[in-house]
Amino acid sequence: MTLSNKTLKYRIYTILFIVFSLVSIHANSSCVILLHGLARSSSSMDKLEQALSKNGFYPVNLGYPSRKHSIDILAMKAITPALAECPKDMEVNFVTHSLGGILVRQYLSQQQIPNLKRVVMLGPPNKGSEVVDKLGAAPGFTFINGVAGLQLGTGELSVPNSLGPADFDVGIIAGNKSINWMLSLLIPDVDDGKVSVERTKLEGMNDHIEVPATHPFMMNNETVIRQVIFYLHKGRFEGKQKQ
């Protein structure tokens, strides 16, 4: 049975419409690399990945062995393959949780990303964390958190404090709620259970906001997700005017 000319033309036009629609979506997309935190996996960023995809972004959510290497090695292992997943014609953004933000800073201290647009960090220990200072020598700490965990303190071994100010567009979201009161007792200021609000801040940052979220779950917080998407679009957080 042969198709009528009218039916054939309809199917051709339908196929062409779908193809051109996909090309248009691709052309207007922006790649967003997601980097999970210490001792977590890519699945911890799944909800954020889905939200980004629904909002027209091209998310890349790969895992990396956060407990097996030092920060300088992890930065290359996490970011190099993720960049390879971004189409070459797309701008590149990062959305990071905790250690993931330090990996971006480490990578950019040594490498350039010509088409880098924006970075949003969730609960980053940009000035280290007192939790590491006080528990780093405890039995089992290195086993649970690896070498990178030991590098997230505030003292001489602190990698975050050695990386200098940001010279890229970065917005930072800090949580100010904790579900771990024992760790919060080790932190002198308002904190998210792992990092104080003050120590999430970074010289050269473009914007900073606090939300009522806890460190381990902030990437799933609806307010955080909304603010991430707003920042990627606008270069500032919702409710704040860009200076």
Secondary structure, DSSP 4 states (H G I P E B T S, - for coil): -PPPHHHHHHHHHHHHHHHHHHHHHHHH--EEEEE--TT--GGGGHHHHHHHHHTT-EEEE----TTTS-HHHHHHHHHHHHHHHS-TTS-EEEEEETHHHHHHHHHHHH---TTEEEEEEES--TT--HHHHHHTTSTTHHHHHHHHHHTTSSSTT-SGGGS----S-EEEEEE---S-HHHHTT-SSSBSSSSBHHHH--TT-SEEEEES--GGGGGG-HHHHHHHHHHHHHSS-TT----
